[in-house]
């Protein structure tokens, strides 16, 4: 990994993960497993809902580069992203999106206090299997962002 490259350009989360994990040969398998989990997460749930959740995680964790990344094949315009801080009342979001955003916010800020009402609202829109799949996908997305932030702090040169 070259600090010069990382300090001079905006890095995508996948590139940050690759640079850190591939720098140590024993961690190459970890990187591949993380990529496999990431790909599976996007296949397991509705991409628009997961993208809104990903953007909200980035906003809540103050990961600006991640907030500005775009997921290929998922079109969410900047006007919708700018409404994320106001998701509970913004007309930019429908009921299913609000349910997922409420779940995401609680998941990120205090997962232990996630209650049946919040989960039940997602279940109402996605079903039992959909709630299960979304929860797993959200965990993958959140952990990637948290790793990016931690490595940014430890390495000091990764744009976060």
N, C-alpha and C positions, 0 to 999 in steps of 0.2 A: 504494500500500500504506500502510495506516495502522498505525503502531507501537502506538497505543493499543489498537486492536482486537486485534492479535496478542498483546499483553501481558496482556489481560484474559480470554482464553478459550482453551481447548484447541483447537488447530488440527489439522485433518486434513492429512495429507501432500499430498493433491491441492490443498487450499486454499493451503497454503504455496507449492507450485510455481506455482499460478495467480497468486498475489499477486506473486511475484517476477518471473515471466516476462512477465506481462501488463502490468507497470509500464513495460516498455520495448517499444514497438510492434514493433520488429524481431524481438523474441523470441517474439511471439505464435505464429508458425509453429512455433517450437521446442516450445512448450508443446503445441500440437496434435499434433505428431509424437510427443511423449512419451506423450500420452494414447492415441494410436493403438497405440503399442508396448505400453503397459500393458494395454489391452483385449485385444490379440492374445495376450499372455502368458497371461492367464487363460483364454482359449479353447483354447490349445495344449496344456495339461496338466491333470492332475487337480486341481481346485480345492482339495481338502482337503490334498493334498501341498504345493501351492504356499503355501497359508495357513500350514501348519506351518513351512515354510521361511521365510516372511516373518516370522513371529513369532520364529523363532530368530535371524534376521539382526538384528532389532530388539533382541533380548536381548544378542547378542554385541557390537553397536555401541552399546549403552546408550542407545537411543532409546525412552524410556518412553512417549511419546505414541503412537508407532507400535505399540509392543507392545500398547497398550490399544485401538487401533483395531480395528474388526470389518469384515471384508470382506463386503459384502452377498451373501447366498445361500450362505455357507460357515459352517456351524455348528460351531464348536469351543468347547467350554465352558471356563470358567476353570480347572477342575480339571486339564484336559489341559494348558493353557498353563502352569500352575504346575509341571508335571512336566518341562517342557522342559530345565531345567538338568540333569536326571537322565535324559535321553533314552536313553543307551546301555543302562541297566538297568531303566528304568521299564516296568512292565506296561501302561502307558497307550498304548504304541506297538507296532504290529505290525512285521513284518520289512521290509516295503516302506517304511514310515514311517521306521524306523531307518536304512535305506539312504539315503534322501533327506536325512535330518538329518545323517548322517555326511558326505555329499557337501557339503551346505550349510555345515557348520562348516569343513570344509577349504577350500572355495571362498572363504569370507569371511576366514579367518585367514591363509591362504597358498596362493593359487590355483596358484602355480608348483609346489607340491609335491603337487598332487592326483595320486594314483597310479592305476594301472590297476585295482587291487583295489577301491578305493572307487568308481570309475566303473563297473566291471564289476558290482558289486553292484546299483547302480541299473539298469544295463542288464538284469540278470537279472529285475527286477520290471517294468520299463517297456518293454523292447525297445530296439533301436538308435534308432529314431525318437523314442521316448519320452524316452530319455536326452538326445538332441539338443534336443528341444523343452523339456524341463525345464531344461536348462542355459541356454538363451536366456531363458526366463521368469525364472529365478533372477537372471540378470544385470540384467534390467529392474527387478525388485523391489529388488535390492541397491542399484543406482545411485540409485533414487528416495530411498531412505533415506539414503544417503550425501550426496546433494544437500541434503536437508532438514537434516542435521546441519551441513554446511559453511555453508549459508546462515544457520542459527541462530547459528553462531559469528561469521560476518561481520556479520550484521545485529544480533545481540545481543538481539533481541526476539521471535524465533520460538521457541515452545515446542518443545523437543526432548525 
